[in-house]
Amino acid sequence: MASLLAGVVEGAVLHDRLQRREAELERFAERTIELQELDRRRIAGDIHDGISQRLVSAWYHLWAAISLTSDPGVTEELAATAALLSEALEDSRRAITGLRPALLDDLGLRAAITSVAANLGDIDVAVVVRVTDCDLAPHVETALFRIVQETLQNVVKHADASRVEVTLANDGEGVTLTVTDDGVGFDPATASGPTSFGLAGIHERAGLLRATLMVRSAPGSGTTVAVRLPGAASSTGA
């Protein structure tokens, strides 16, 4: 009896330790993602208050100079420069929006993913979004949104795709996020350069969530990035 009782007590102690470790890992992931987002918001503020304001000021000065000159050649060059500044200002605005997605806080993960998919820039690619509402903790939603964002940026820069599909579904045992494109693909075993850098960020975020990451691709066959969170944390932290 004493031996059996000792085994039960030891099992209970180990179970309690495991639960505490799981809770500590969850708090670590939550805090890490929170700090990452705070840093992104700081950078977004710096761009808005610094770079963007200087671009706007330079744009107004250029148009003031255009109004003061009668030389057609000078006017044409100044107008071309002003157009470039306008494009740079639009780029900075997109960067600010990407760094600080207000929709994620205001309307949730579905709206944020739909928004980022609809604003990929001036590229001819059809994006299909199928996102079901999942009861996830805020830091999990943030990490999943960033994974979608980084994956779509990779598609825009490297995939040369005509179609991208983003799905998020809960099958009762966990949540699966999938991003699939029909682009040029690559060999995951030998990936290097910008593509691998983007994948490194995705690996990092999936690791924080203790999620399973699968990247399936081949030259000429498109790419699928899938993240699986078994028993994903709910908004209540369960």
KEZAPA-752440 format. One line per field, with one value per residue: chain; x negated, y negated, z of N, C-alpha, C in turn; residue number from 0. Coordinates in Angstrom, 1 decimal, always signed. Layout:
N
c: c(A;...)
n.px: c(X;...)
n.py: c(Y;...)
n.pz: c(Z;...)
ca.px: c(X;...)
ca.py: c(Y;...)
ca.pz: c(Z;...)
c.px: c(X;...)
c.py: c(Y;...)
c.pz: c(Z;...)
k: c(NUM;...)
// end
This chain:
238
c: c(A;A;A;A;A;A;A;A;A;A;A;A;A;A;A;A;A;A;A;A;A;A;A;A;A;A;A;A;A;A;A;A;A;A;A;A;A;A;A;A;A;A;A;A;A;A;A;A;A;A;A;A;A;A;A;A;A;A;A;A;A;A;A;A;A;A;A;A;A;A;A;A;A;A;A;A;A;A;A;A;A;A;A;A;A;A;A;A;A;A;A;A;A;A;A;A;A;A;A;A;A;A;A;A;A;A;A;A;A;A;A;A;A;A;A;A;A;A;A;A;A;A;A;A;A;A;A;A;A;A;A;A;A;A;A;A;A;A;A;A;A;A;A;A;A;A;A;A;A;A;A;A;A;A;A;A;A;A;A;A;A;A;A;A;A;A;A;A;A;A;A;A;A;A;A;A;A;A;A;A;A;A;A;A;A;A;A;A;A;A;A;A;A;A;A;A;A;A;A;A;A;A;A;A;A;A;A;A;A;A;A;A;A;A;A;A;A;A;A;A;A;A;A;A;A;A;A;A;A;A;A;A;A;A;A;A;A;A)
n.px: c(-0.8;-1.9;-3.9;-2.3;-0.9;-3.0;-3.7;-1.4;-1.4;-3.9;-3.3;-1.3;-2.7;-4.6;-2.7;-1.7;-4.0;-4.5;-2.2;-2.7;-5.0;-4.1;-2.4;-4.2;-5.7;-3.7;-3.2;-5.7;-5.8;-3.7;-4.6;-6.9;-5.9;-4.3;-6.3;-7.6;-5.6;-5.3;-7.8;-7.5;-5.4;-6.7;-8.6;-6.9;-5.8;-8.1;-8.6;-6.3;-6.3;-8.8;-10.3;-8.0;-6.9;-9.0;-9.1;-6.6;-7.0;-9.2;-7.9;-6.0;-7.7;-8.9;-6.8;-6.3;-8.7;-8.3;-6.2;-7.5;-9.3;-9.8;-11.0;-10.6;-12.0;-13.2;-10.8;-9.7;-11.5;-11.4;-8.7;-8.8;-10.4;-8.8;-6.7;-8.1;-8.6;-6.0;-5.4;-7.2;-6.2;-3.7;-4.7;-5.8;-3.5;-2.2;-4.0;-3.8;-1.1;-1.4;-3.2;-1.7;+1.1;+4.1;+6.6;+6.5;+6.7;+9.1;+11.1;+10.5;+9.0;+9.8;+10.7;+8.3;+6.6;+8.0;+7.8;+5.0;+4.5;+6.0;+4.6;+2.0;+0.5;-0.5;+0.0;+0.8;+2.6;+4.8;+6.4;+7.7;+9.5;+10.3;+11.4;+12.3;+14.0;+12.1;+11.6;+9.2;+6.3;+5.1;+2.3;+1.8;+3.4;+2.1;-0.4;+0.3;+1.4;-0.9;-2.5;-0.9;-1.1;-3.9;-4.3;-2.7;-4.0;-6.4;-5.3;-4.6;-7.1;-8.7;-7.4;-6.0;-3.2;+0.1;+2.4;+3.4;+4.2;+5.6;+6.3;+7.9;+8.8;+10.7;+10.7;+11.8;+9.9;+7.7;+6.1;+5.6;+3.6;+3.2;+1.4;+1.4;-0.2;-0.3;-2.8;-6.2;-7.6;-10.1;-13.1;-12.8;-14.9;-17.2;-16.9;-17.7;-18.9;-16.6;-14.2;-14.6;-15.1;-12.6;-11.2;-12.6;-11.7;-9.0;-9.3;-10.3;-8.1;-6.2;-7.5;-7.5;-4.8;-4.7;-3.9;-3.3;-5.1;-4.9;-6.4;-5.8;-7.0;-8.2;-10.3;-8.6;-6.1;-4.6;-3.9;-3.2;-2.5;-2.0;-0.6;-0.1;+1.7;+2.2;+4.9;+5.2;+4.6;+7.2;+9.1;+9.5;+7.3;+7.2)
n.py: c(+1.2;-1.2;-1.5;-1.7;-4.0;-5.9;-5.9;-7.0;-9.6;-10.5;-10.6;-12.5;-14.7;-15.0;-15.5;-18.0;-19.5;-19.4;-20.8;-23.3;-23.9;-24.0;-26.2;-28.2;-28.2;-29.1;-31.6;-32.7;-32.7;-34.4;-36.8;-37.2;-37.6;-39.8;-41.7;-41.8;-42.9;-45.4;-46.5;-46.7;-48.5;-50.8;-51.2;-51.7;-54.1;-55.7;-55.8;-57.1;-59.6;-60.5;-59.7;-59.7;-62.3;-63.9;-63.2;-64.2;-66.9;-67.4;-66.9;-69.0;-71.2;-70.7;-71.0;-73.7;-74.7;-74.0;-75.7;-78.1;-78.1;-78.5;-77.0;-74.5;-72.0;-71.8;-71.9;-69.5;-67.6;-68.1;-67.5;-64.8;-63.9;-64.6;-62.8;-60.4;-60.8;-60.7;-58.0;-56.9;-57.8;-56.5;-53.9;-54.0;-54.4;-52.0;-50.3;-51.2;-50.4;-47.7;-47.2;-47.9;-46.6;-47.7;-46.6;-44.0;-44.3;-45.7;-44.4;-41.7;-38.5;-37.3;-39.6;-41.0;-39.3;-39.1;-41.8;-42.2;-40.5;-41.6;-43.8;-43.7;-45.2;-46.5;-44.0;-41.3;-39.1;-36.6;-36.4;-34.1;-33.9;-31.9;-31.9;-30.7;-31.6;-31.4;-30.5;-32.0;-32.8;-36.1;-36.6;-34.3;-34.7;-37.0;-36.0;-34.1;-35.9;-37.3;-35.3;-34.7;-37.2;-37.4;-35.2;-35.8;-38.1;-36.9;-35.5;-37.6;-38.7;-36.7;-34.4;-34.7;-34.2;-33.4;-32.9;-32.7;-31.0;-31.3;-29.7;-29.1;-27.0;-25.2;-22.0;-20.9;-19.5;-21.0;-23.9;-24.8;-26.6;-27.5;-28.4;-28.6;-28.7;-29.1;-29.4;-29.7;-28.1;-26.2;-24.5;-23.3;-22.1;-23.3;-25.9;-29.4;-32.7;-35.6;-34.2;-32.1;-33.6;-34.8;-32.4;-31.7;-33.6;-32.7;-30.1;-30.8;-32.1;-30.1;-28.3;-29.6;-29.3;-26.7;-25.1;-22.9;-23.1;-23.0;-22.9;-22.7;-22.3;-22.6;-23.1;-24.9;-24.0;-25.4;-26.5;-25.4;-26.4;-25.4;-25.6;-24.0;-23.9;-22.0;-21.6;-24.4;-27.4;-29.0;-32.1;-32.5;-31.4;-28.8)
n.pz: c(+0.0;+0.8;-1.1;-3.4;-2.8;-2.7;-5.4;-6.6;-5.4;-6.4;-9.1;-9.1;-8.3;-10.4;-12.4;-11.6;-11.8;-14.5;-15.5;-14.4;-15.7;-18.4;-18.1;-17.6;-20.0;-21.7;-20.7;-21.2;-24.1;-24.6;-23.5;-25.0;-27.6;-27.1;-26.5;-28.9;-30.5;-29.3;-29.9;-32.7;-32.9;-31.9;-33.9;-36.0;-35.1;-35.1;-37.9;-38.8;-37.5;-38.2;-40.8;-42.6;-42.2;-43.0;-45.7;-46.6;-46.2;-47.9;-50.3;-50.5;-50.6;-53.1;-54.9;-54.4;-55.5;-58.2;-58.8;-59.0;-61.1;-64.6;-66.5;-68.7;-68.7;-66.1;-64.6;-65.4;-64.4;-61.6;-61.1;-61.7;-59.6;-57.4;-57.8;-57.3;-54.6;-53.6;-54.1;-52.3;-49.9;-49.9;-49.7;-47.1;-45.6;-46.0;-44.8;-42.1;-41.6;-41.8;-39.7;-37.5;-37.1;-36.8;-37.2;-36.2;-33.4;-33.3;-34.8;-35.0;-35.8;-38.3;-39.8;-39.9;-41.4;-43.8;-44.6;-44.9;-46.9;-49.0;-49.6;-51.0;-52.6;-55.8;-57.5;-59.7;-58.5;-57.4;-54.3;-52.0;-49.2;-46.5;-43.5;-40.4;-37.4;-34.5;-31.2;-29.8;-27.8;-27.3;-27.9;-29.5;-31.7;-32.7;-33.4;-35.4;-37.3;-38.0;-39.1;-41.4;-42.6;-43.1;-44.8;-47.0;-47.9;-48.7;-50.9;-52.6;-53.1;-54.1;-55.3;-57.7;-58.2;-59.3;-57.9;-54.5;-51.5;-48.4;-45.4;-42.3;-39.9;-37.4;-36.1;-33.9;-32.5;-32.7;-34.2;-37.6;-39.8;-43.1;-45.9;-49.3;-52.5;-56.1;-57.3;-58.4;-56.7;-54.7;-53.6;-50.5;-49.0;-49.8;-49.6;-49.6;-49.0;-49.4;-49.3;-47.5;-45.2;-44.7;-44.1;-41.8;-39.9;-39.8;-38.8;-36.3;-35.0;-35.1;-33.4;-31.0;-30.4;-30.0;-32.1;-34.9;-37.8;-41.3;-44.4;-47.7;-50.9;-54.3;-57.1;-59.6;-58.7;-56.9;-53.4;-50.1;-46.9;-43.7;-40.5;-37.5;-34.6;-32.0;-29.8;-29.4;-27.5;-25.9;-25.8;-23.2;-22.1;-21.7)
ca.px: c(+0.0;-2.8;-4.5;-1.3;-0.6;-4.1;-3.6;-0.3;-1.9;-4.9;-2.6;-0.6;-3.7;-5.1;-1.7;-1.7;-5.2;-4.2;-1.2;-3.3;-5.9;-3.3;-1.9;-5.4;-6.0;-2.7;-3.5;-6.9;-5.4;-2.8;-5.4;-7.8;-5.1;-3.9;-7.5;-7.8;-4.6;-5.7;-8.9;-7.0;-4.7;-7.7;-9.2;-5.8;-5.7;-9.3;-8.4;-5.2;-6.7;-10.1;-10.4;-6.8;-6.7;-10.0;-8.7;-5.5;-7.6;-9.9;-6.9;-5.4;-8.8;-9.1;-5.7;-6.6;-9.7;-7.7;-5.4;-8.4;-10.1;-9.2;-11.7;-9.9;-12.8;-13.2;-9.5;-9.5;-12.3;-10.9;-7.5;-9.1;-10.9;-7.6;-6.0;-8.8;-8.3;-4.6;-5.4;-7.9;-5.2;-2.8;-5.4;-5.9;-2.2;-2.0;-4.9;-3.2;+0.0;-1.9;-3.8;-0.7;+2.4;+5.2;+7.8;+6.4;+7.2;+10.5;+12.1;+10.2;+8.0;+10.4;+10.7;+6.9;+6.1;+8.7;+7.3;+3.6;+4.6;+6.5;+3.7;+0.7;-0.2;-0.1;-0.4;+2.0;+2.7;+6.1;+6.2;+8.9;+9.4;+11.3;+11.0;+13.4;+13.7;+11.5;+11.5;+7.8;+5.7;+4.7;+1.0;+1.8;+3.9;+1.1;-1.5;+0.8;+1.5;-2.3;-2.8;-0.2;-1.7;-5.3;-4.1;-2.2;-5.1;-7.3;-4.6;-4.6;-8.4;-9.5;-6.6;-5.4;-2.0;+1.4;+3.4;+3.0;+5.4;+5.4;+7.4;+7.8;+9.9;+10.6;+11.4;+12.2;+8.7;+6.7;+6.3;+4.6;+3.4;+2.6;+1.2;+1.0;-0.2;-0.6;-3.9;-7.4;-8.1;-11.5;-13.5;-13.0;-16.1;-18.4;-16.5;-18.7;-18.6;-15.4;-13.1;-14.9;-15.0;-11.2;-10.9;-13.1;-10.7;-7.8;-9.7;-10.5;-6.8;-5.6;-8.2;-7.0;-3.5;-4.9;-3.1;-4.0;-5.2;-5.2;-6.6;-5.9;-7.3;-9.1;-10.4;-7.5;-4.9;-4.0;-4.3;-2.2;-3.0;-0.9;-0.9;+0.8;+1.7;+3.2;+5.5;+4.7;+5.0;+8.4;+9.0;+9.5;+6.0;+7.4)
ca.py: c(+0.0;-2.4;-1.7;-2.2;-5.4;-6.7;-6.0;-8.0;-10.9;-10.9;-10.9;-13.8;-15.8;-15.2;-16.1;-19.4;-20.2;-19.6;-21.8;-24.6;-24.2;-24.4;-27.6;-29.1;-28.3;-29.9;-33.0;-33.2;-33.0;-35.6;-38.0;-37.5;-38.1;-41.1;-42.6;-42.0;-43.9;-46.7;-47.0;-47.0;-49.8;-51.8;-51.5;-52.4;-55.5;-56.4;-56.0;-58.0;-60.9;-60.9;-59.6;-60.1;-63.7;-64.5;-63.0;-65.1;-68.3;-67.5;-66.9;-70.4;-72.1;-70.5;-71.7;-75.1;-75.0;-73.9;-76.9;-79.3;-78.0;-78.6;-76.2;-73.2;-70.9;-71.8;-71.5;-68.0;-66.8;-68.3;-66.8;-63.4;-63.7;-64.7;-61.5;-59.4;-61.0;-60.3;-56.6;-56.6;-58.1;-55.4;-52.7;-54.2;-54.2;-50.5;-49.8;-51.5;-49.6;-46.3;-47.1;-48.1;-46.3;-48.1;-45.7;-42.9;-44.7;-46.2;-43.5;-40.3;-37.8;-37.2;-40.9;-41.4;-38.5;-39.6;-43.1;-42.1;-39.7;-42.5;-45.0;-43.2;-46.1;-46.4;-42.8;-40.6;-37.8;-36.4;-35.9;-33.6;-33.8;-31.1;-31.9;-30.5;-32.2;-30.4;-31.2;-31.9;-33.8;-37.3;-36.4;-33.3;-35.4;-37.9;-35.2;-33.6;-37.0;-37.6;-34.2;-35.0;-38.4;-37.1;-34.2;-36.6;-38.9;-36.0;-35.2;-38.8;-39.0;-35.6;-33.3;-34.9;-33.4;-34.0;-32.6;-32.3;-30.6;-31.3;-29.0;-28.9;-26.1;-24.5;-20.7;-20.4;-19.0;-22.0;-24.9;-24.7;-27.7;-27.0;-29.4;-27.9;-29.5;-28.3;-30.1;-29.0;-27.1;-26.2;-23.3;-23.7;-21.6;-24.1;-27.3;-30.3;-34.1;-36.2;-33.2;-31.4;-34.6;-34.8;-31.2;-31.7;-34.3;-31.9;-29.1;-31.4;-32.3;-28.8;-27.7;-30.2;-28.7;-25.2;-24.6;-22.1;-23.9;-22.2;-23.7;-21.8;-23.0;-22.1;-24.0;-24.8;-23.3;-26.2;-26.3;-25.4;-26.6;-25.0;-25.6;-23.2;-24.1;-21.0;-22.1;-25.8;-28.1;-29.8;-33.4;-32.5;-30.9;-27.3)
ca.pz: c(+0.0;+0.9;-2.4;-4.4;-2.5;-3.1;-6.8;-6.9;-5.0;-7.3;-10.3;-8.9;-8.2;-11.8;-13.2;-11.2;-12.3;-15.9;-15.7;-14.1;-16.8;-19.5;-17.9;-17.7;-21.4;-22.3;-20.3;-22.0;-25.4;-24.6;-23.2;-26.1;-28.7;-26.7;-26.6;-30.4;-31.0;-28.8;-30.7;-34.0;-32.7;-31.7;-35.2;-36.8;-34.6;-35.6;-39.3;-39.0;-37.0;-38.8;-42.3;-43.4;-42.1;-43.9;-47.1;-46.9;-46.2;-49.2;-51.4;-50.6;-51.1;-54.5;-55.6;-54.3;-56.5;-59.5;-59.1;-59.1;-62.3;-65.9;-67.4;-68.8;-68.3;-64.7;-64.1;-65.6;-63.5;-60.3;-61.0;-61.6;-58.2;-56.5;-58.0;-56.6;-53.2;-53.4;-54.0;-51.1;-48.8;-49.9;-49.1;-45.7;-45.0;-46.0;-43.7;-40.8;-41.4;-41.6;-38.4;-36.4;-37.7;-35.9;-37.4;-35.3;-32.1;-33.3;-35.4;-34.8;-36.7;-39.6;-40.5;-40.2;-42.5;-45.0;-45.0;-45.4;-48.2;-50.0;-49.8;-51.2;-53.5;-57.2;-58.2;-60.3;-57.9;-56.7;-53.0;-51.5;-47.7;-45.8;-42.1;-39.5;-36.1;-33.6;-29.8;-29.5;-27.0;-28.2;-28.4;-30.5;-32.9;-33.2;-34.0;-36.6;-38.2;-38.5;-40.0;-42.7;-43.2;-43.7;-45.9;-48.2;-48.4;-49.5;-52.1;-53.4;-53.6;-54.7;-55.8;-59.0;-58.2;-59.8;-56.9;-53.1;-50.7;-47.0;-44.7;-40.9;-39.5;-36.1;-36.3;-32.6;-31.8;-32.9;-35.3;-38.7;-40.7;-44.3;-47.0;-50.5;-53.7;-57.3;-57.9;-59.0;-55.8;-54.5;-52.8;-49.0;-48.4;-50.2;-49.6;-49.1;-49.4;-48.8;-49.0;-46.2;-44.1;-44.4;-43.4;-40.5;-39.1;-39.6;-37.9;-34.9;-34.4;-34.8;-32.3;-29.8;-30.1;-29.9;-33.2;-35.9;-39.1;-42.5;-45.7;-48.8;-52.1;-55.3;-58.2;-60.5;-58.1;-55.8;-52.1;-49.0;-45.5;-42.8;-39.1;-36.7;-33.1;-31.4;-28.6;-29.3;-26.4;-26.1;-25.3;-21.7;-21.6;-21.4)
c.px: c(-0.9;-3.5;-3.5;-1.0;-1.7;-4.1;-2.6;-0.8;-2.9;-4.3;-1.9;-1.6;-4.3;-4.0;-1.6;-2.8;-5.0;-3.3;-1.8;-4.3;-5.2;-2.8;-3.0;-5.8;-5.0;-2.9;-4.7;-6.6;-4.6;-3.6;-6.3;-7.1;-4.7;-5.1;-7.8;-6.9;-4.9;-6.8;-8.4;-6.2;-5.6;-8.3;-8.2;-5.7;-6.9;-9.1;-7.4;-5.7;-8.0;-10.1;-9.2;-6.6;-7.7;-9.7;-7.6;-6.1;-8.4;-9.0;-6.3;-6.5;-9.0;-8.1;-5.8;-7.6;-9.2;-6.9;-6.3;-9.3;-9.3;-9.9;-11.1;-10.7;-13.0;-11.9;-9.3;-10.3;-11.8;-9.6;-7.8;-9.6;-9.8;-6.8;-6.7;-8.6;-6.9;-4.6;-6.1;-7.0;-4.2;-3.4;-5.5;-4.6;-1.9;-2.8;-4.3;-2.0;-0.4;-2.5;-2.8;+0.7;+3.6;+6.4;+7.7;+6.9;+8.7;+11.5;+11.7;+9.3;+8.6;+10.3;+9.3;+6.3;+6.7;+8.1;+5.9;+3.6;+5.1;+5.6;+2.2;-0.1;+0.2;-0.6;+0.9;+2.0;+4.0;+5.8;+7.6;+8.7;+10.6;+10.9;+12.3;+13.0;+13.3;+11.3;+10.1;+7.3;+5.1;+3.3;+0.9;+2.3;+2.9;+0.0;-1.0;+0.9;+0.1;-2.8;-2.2;-0.9;-3.1;-5.2;-3.7;-3.2;-6.1;-6.6;-4.8;-6.1;-9.1;-8.7;-6.2;-4.1;-0.9;+2.5;+2.8;+4.3;+4.9;+6.5;+7.0;+9.0;+9.6;+11.4;+11.8;+11.0;+7.6;+7.0;+5.2;+4.7;+2.7;+2.5;+0.6;+0.9;-0.6;-1.8;-5.0;-7.9;-9.6;-11.8;-13.7;-14.3;-17.3;-18.0;-17.5;-18.3;-17.3;-14.3;-13.4;-14.8;-13.5;-10.7;-11.4;-12.2;-9.5;-8.1;-9.8;-9.1;-6.1;-6.2;-7.7;-5.6;-3.5;-4.0;-4.0;-4.0;-5.6;-5.3;-6.7;-6.0;-8.2;-9.2;-9.3;-6.2;-4.2;-4.5;-3.1;-2.9;-1.8;-1.4;+0.2;+0.7;+2.7;+3.6;+5.1;+5.4;+6.2;+8.2;+9.0;+8.2;+6.1;+6.5)
c.py: c(-1.3;-2.6;-2.2;-3.7;-6.4;-6.9;-7.1;-9.4;-11.4;-11.3;-12.3;-15.0;-16.1;-15.9;-17.6;-20.1;-20.4;-20.7;-23.2;-24.9;-24.7;-25.8;-28.6;-29.3;-29.2;-31.4;-33.6;-33.5;-34.2;-36.8;-38.3;-38.1;-39.6;-42.1;-42.8;-43.0;-45.3;-47.4;-47.5;-48.4;-51.0;-52.2;-52.2;-53.8;-56.3;-56.7;-57.1;-59.4;-61.4;-60.9;-60.1;-61.7;-64.4;-64.4;-64.0;-66.5;-68.4;-67.6;-68.3;-71.3;-71.9;-71.2;-73.2;-75.6;-75.0;-75.2;-78.2;-79.2;-78.0;-77.7;-74.8;-72.0;-70.7;-71.4;-70.0;-67.2;-66.9;-67.5;-65.3;-63.0;-63.7;-63.4;-60.4;-59.6;-60.5;-58.7;-56.2;-56.8;-57.0;-54.1;-52.8;-54.0;-52.7;-49.9;-50.0;-50.6;-48.2;-46.1;-47.1;-47.8;-46.6;-47.2;-44.5;-43.1;-45.0;-45.2;-42.0;-39.8;-37.7;-38.5;-41.3;-40.6;-38.9;-40.9;-43.0;-41.4;-40.6;-43.7;-44.5;-44.1;-45.9;-45.2;-42.1;-39.2;-37.7;-35.8;-35.4;-33.4;-33.0;-31.0;-31.8;-31.2;-31.1;-31.2;-31.0;-33.0;-34.9;-37.1;-35.3;-33.9;-36.3;-37.1;-34.6;-34.7;-37.3;-36.6;-34.4;-36.1;-38.1;-36.2;-35.0;-37.5;-38.1;-35.7;-36.3;-38.9;-37.9;-34.5;-33.4;-34.1;-34.2;-33.8;-32.2;-32.0;-30.6;-30.7;-28.9;-28.1;-25.4;-23.2;-20.1;-19.9;-20.0;-22.9;-24.7;-25.9;-27.2;-28.2;-28.6;-28.8;-28.6;-28.9;-29.2;-27.9;-27.1;-24.8;-23.7;-23.2;-22.5;-25.6;-28.2;-31.7;-34.6;-35.2;-32.5;-32.4;-34.7;-33.6;-31.1;-32.4;-33.5;-30.8;-29.6;-31.6;-31.0;-28.1;-28.3;-29.7;-27.2;-24.5;-23.8;-22.9;-22.9;-23.1;-22.7;-22.6;-22.3;-23.0;-23.8;-24.3;-24.1;-25.8;-26.3;-25.5;-26.3;-25.0;-24.9;-23.4;-23.1;-21.6;-23.5;-26.5;-29.0;-31.2;-33.5;-31.9;-29.4;-26.5)
c.pz: c(+0.0;-0.4;-3.5;-4.1;-2.9;-4.6;-7.3;-6.5;-6.0;-8.7;-10.3;-8.9;-9.6;-12.6;-12.9;-11.8;-13.8;-16.2;-15.4;-15.2;-18.1;-19.4;-18.1;-19.2;-22.1;-22.0;-21.0;-23.4;-25.5;-24.4;-24.3;-27.3;-28.4;-26.9;-28.1;-30.9;-30.5;-29.6;-32.1;-33.9;-32.6;-33.1;-36.1;-36.4;-35.1;-37.1;-39.6;-38.6;-37.6;-40.3;-43.0;-43.4;-43.0;-45.4;-47.5;-47.1;-47.5;-50.4;-51.6;-51.1;-52.6;-55.3;-55.5;-55.3;-57.9;-59.9;-59.4;-60.4;-63.6;-66.9;-67.5;-68.4;-66.8;-64.1;-64.2;-64.6;-62.0;-60.1;-60.9;-60.2;-57.2;-56.6;-57.2;-55.0;-52.8;-53.2;-52.7;-49.9;-48.7;-49.3;-47.6;-45.0;-45.0;-44.9;-42.3;-40.6;-41.1;-40.2;-37.3;-37.0;-36.7;-36.0;-36.5;-34.0;-32.2;-33.8;-35.4;-36.0;-38.2;-40.4;-40.9;-41.3;-43.8;-45.5;-45.6;-46.8;-49.3;-50.3;-50.0;-52.2;-54.9;-57.9;-58.6;-59.7;-57.1;-55.4;-52.4;-50.0;-47.1;-44.3;-41.2;-38.1;-35.1;-32.3;-29.4;-28.5;-27.8;-28.7;-29.5;-31.8;-33.5;-33.9;-35.3;-37.7;-38.8;-39.4;-41.4;-43.4;-43.9;-44.8;-47.1;-48.7;-49.2;-50.9;-53.1;-54.0;-54.4;-55.5;-57.3;-59.2;-58.8;-58.8;-55.6;-52.3;-49.2;-46.2;-43.2;-40.4;-38.1;-36.3;-35.0;-31.8;-31.9;-34.0;-36.3;-39.6;-41.9;-45.3;-48.2;-51.7;-54.9;-58.0;-58.3;-58.0;-55.6;-53.8;-51.4;-48.4;-48.7;-50.2;-49.0;-49.5;-48.7;-48.5;-47.7;-45.0;-43.7;-43.6;-42.0;-39.5;-38.8;-38.6;-36.4;-34.3;-34.2;-33.6;-31.0;-29.4;-29.8;-30.9;-34.1;-37.2;-40.2;-43.7;-46.8;-50.1;-53.0;-56.4;-59.3;-60.0;-57.0;-54.4;-51.1;-47.7;-44.6;-41.4;-38.3;-35.2;-32.5;-30.1;-28.4;-28.2;-26.7;-25.6;-23.8;-21.1;-21.3;-22.3)
k: c(0;1;2;3;4;5;6;7;8;9;10;11;12;13;14;15;16;17;18;19;20;21;22;23;24;25;26;27;28;29;30;31;32;33;34;35;36;37;38;39;40;41;42;43;44;45;46;47;48;49;50;51;52;53;54;55;56;57;58;59;60;61;62;63;64;65;66;67;68;69;70;71;72;73;74;75;76;77;78;79;80;81;82;83;84;85;86;87;88;89;90;91;92;93;94;95;96;97;98;99;100;101;102;103;104;105;106;107;108;109;110;111;112;113;114;115;116;117;118;119;120;121;122;123;124;125;126;127;128;129;130;131;132;133;134;135;136;137;138;139;140;141;142;143;144;145;146;147;148;149;150;151;152;153;154;155;156;157;158;159;160;161;162;163;164;165;166;167;168;169;170;171;172;173;174;175;176;177;178;179;180;181;182;183;184;185;186;187;188;189;190;191;192;193;194;195;196;197;198;199;200;201;202;203;204;205;206;207;208;209;210;211;212;213;214;215;216;217;218;219;220;221;222;223;224;225;226;227;228;229;230;231;232;233;234;235;236;237)
// end
